[in-house]
Amino acid sequence: MMKSLPCLLLSLAMPVCAEPFIVAHRGASGEAPENTLPAFRLAWKQGADAIEGDFHLTRDGRIVCFHDRDTKKLTGQKRILTESTFAELQALDAGSWKDEKFSGTRMPSLEEVLATVPPEKKIYIEIKSGPEIVPPLLKVVTASDLADGQIVIISFDEMVVKAVKKERPDWTVNWLYGFDKRTRNAPDRELPRLLGVLKTIKADGLGSSTHPDLHKKHLDALARAGFQHHVWTVNDPAVARRFLEMGCRSITTDFPGRLGKALEE
């Protein structure tokens, strides 16, 4: 099948080893309970190039896939992840909130999520804990069957990015930043500082939220400084096309199948 214009632009602007095109946000979270094995498996079925998941360190040193710092919102029972054991967290139902057909779905471990990743696909591991998670994270990933090139680490925590990059300089490690959409021209105002942080922590790129005033000139400035740009969370094909045409390296979406099909048209 002939590539669509956005795909052609992306392939021309990116090297062969570039980041994935479609990243499934917490799995196919628009259609299955976020950060669960059903969501990740659905994302692969829908043709995602990568999955993204959120990971915390538990009290007993395991790494669990969940977004919030406590479980109240999605499970109805409040457990603080860092103060709970992995077994305690797995006893909770993490799927019924989405649909009764997902009743009994459990929070997966990092090991379980890594095991779903097919050859040639990638996983974006968003670290929600502090630098203390880095040693067990490295141990788990190293013990998996995944190649270094399949791993992308992302975090809002500058110290986490710096710590991972120090231990695994060959891994892609991106710093996350959310622009305030209420602030006009926020990218113009904030880009100089962001570039400084990226250099200091030795990140490979910036993963950012969308912003109406984020333009090609900003992505070009990042590229000139040696940094990739990735965007989240985009469910609108028109917005996705705009970022692809600007040179964005990946689009993170709640609907990988739907967005992928729309961009092929």
N, C-alpha and C positions, 0 to 999 in steps of 0.2 A: 504493500500500500504506500502511495506517495505521501511523504511527510507534509503536514500542514505548514503554513508560513511560520507560526511561532516555533515549531520544531526545527525548521530549517534554520531560522535565525539562531536558535539555541545551539544547534550543532555546529554552525559556522563560528559562533563566538566562543565556544567551549572546547577544550582539549578532550581527547578520547577518554581520559580518565576522570572527567569532570563528575561533579556530584549528581545524584539522581534528579530526575525531572519532577516526578510526583511523589511526595512524602505523605503517608497516611497519618494524620494527626491523632495520636493515641489509638492508632488502628483506624479502621473504617468507623469512626466514632459517631458519625451521623446516623448509622444504621444498626450498630451493635454497642453494647456497653463499653465505654472507653477504658483503655488500658487493661483489657482482658484478652485471653486467648481467642475467643470467638471474634473479637474485633480485629485482631492481628491476622487471623486466618482468612477472614473476609477480605481484608485489604490485599493480601497476596492473590486471592481468587479474582479480585477485580483488576489486577495488573499493576498494582503500585510498584514503584521502583525502590521504595524504602518505607519502613514504618518508623514512627516516633513514639516513644513512651517515656513516662516519668518514673523516677526511681528514688526510693528512700532506703536508708540503712535502719534496720530494726534493732531492738534492744539486744537481741542475741546474735547480732552480726550478719544477718542475712540481708539480701537486697530484694525489696518487694516493689512491684509495679503498681503505682497509685499516684494520683495527682496531689490531692490536698494533704495537709499535715495531720489532719484527723479524719476519721471515717464517717462522721455524722451525716453529712450531706447525701452520700450515696448508699449508705448501708442502714441508716436509721439508728445505729448504735455508735456512740462516740468512743473511739480508741485513738490515742495519739500514737502515730506510727513509731516514733523513736523510743517510746516507752512501752511498746508492745512486742511480744515475740512473734515470729513468723507464724507459728501454729495458731496463736490467738487471732491473728489477722485473717488467716485462711478459714477460720470458723465462720466468718461473716459472709453474707450474701452480697456480692458486688454486681449482680446482674438484674435483679427484679425491678430496680428503679427504672430501667429502660423499657422492659417488657417482660411479662410473665413467662414468656418462652425462654428467657435467659435465667430463670430462677435457679439458684444454686451455683451460679458461676462464681468462682473464687478468684482472689487476687493472685496473679502468677508471680513466681520468683523470676529474677533476671535470667537464671539458667533456662527456665521454661520458655521465656520469650526469645532468647537467643536461638533456641532449638527450632523455632519456626522459620528462621530466615533462610530462604533458598540460596543456592549458589548464585553468584553474580548480583545478588540483591544486597541492600544495606540496611542498617539500623541506626537511627539517631537516638542516642541514649541521653535523655535530659536528666541531669543530676539535680535533685531537689535538696539533698543534704549538703553539708559542708565538706571541707577537705578530708574529714575523717573517713569518708566513704571510699576514697581513692584506693588504698591498699586492697580491701576486699573486692572492689570492682575490677582492678587489674587481674587479680587472681581468678575471678570467675570468667572474665573474657578470655584470658590466656588459656584456660582449660576447655574452652568451647572449640567447635570445629571451624569457626569463622576466621577468615584471613584478616590481617590488619586493615586492608583496604575496604573491608565491609563495615568497619566501625567508624562512626562519627559521634563524638562527644559534644554535648551542648549544655550550657549553663548560664544563668544570670549572675552567678557568683564568680567574681574575678579571680579569687584565690583558688577556686576549684579548677578553672581553666588553666591557670598558671601551674598548679600542682600536677595535673594530668599531662600537660605538655612537657613538663620537666622529666616525667617518668617515661613517657611514650612520645618522643618528638616526631615519630613517623606517623602517628595517628592524626586524623583531621579533628581539630578541636575548635569549636566556634563559640564566641561569646554572644549571649542573647541580650537584646535591648528593646524595650517597648516605648515607642514614641507616643506622646500625649496628643491625641487627635484634636483636642480642644485648643492646642497652642499653634497658632499660625506660624508657618515657616520654621517649625521645630527642627527639621533636618538641617537647614542652613545654620541655625544657631548652635546645634549640638554636634555636628559632624567633626569639627576640629578636636573637641574633647574626646569623642568616640575613637577617632584615629589614634590619639595619644594612648588611650587605654589599651586598644588592640595591640599596639607596639610594645607596651610595657609588659603585658601578660603573654606575649608571643602567640596570640591566637592566629588561627588560619583564616578566620572570616567573622563576619557579623551576621547573626540571624536577627532580623527585626520584624516588628509588626508593620502593617501597612500605614501609610499616611498620605493624605491627598497632595501634600507638598513634597513628597519624596520623588525625585526625578532622576533621569539618566545621568545628569551631571554629578549627583551624589554617588551613584554606583560607579561611575567612571573614576571619581576621586578615590574610592576604596580600591578599585582595581589598580590604579597607578601606584598606590601604596603597597600593593601586594596582597590585598585581602579580598576574599570571596564575599558575595552577598546572597543571603537566603531570606525568604519571606514567609510569614505565618500570620493568621490562619486565613486562607483565601478559598472561598467557595463559589465566587462569581467568576465565570469564564472571562468576562471582559477585563476584570482586574488582573487575573492571572496572565492574560495576553499582554497587558501593559507592562507588567514586571518582566516577563520573558523578553519582550522587545527592548527593554532597558538593559538586559544582560544579567538578570537574576539567575543564580545557579540552581535553585530548587524552589518549588512551590509546595507548601504544607497545607493540606486540606482535610476537612472532615469527611469528604465524599470523593475518595480517589477514583472510583469507577466512573461516577457521573462527570467529574471534572475532566478526567482523561478523555472520555468520549467527546465531550464538548470541544476540547482543544484539537481533536482530530478532524473536526468538521470544517 
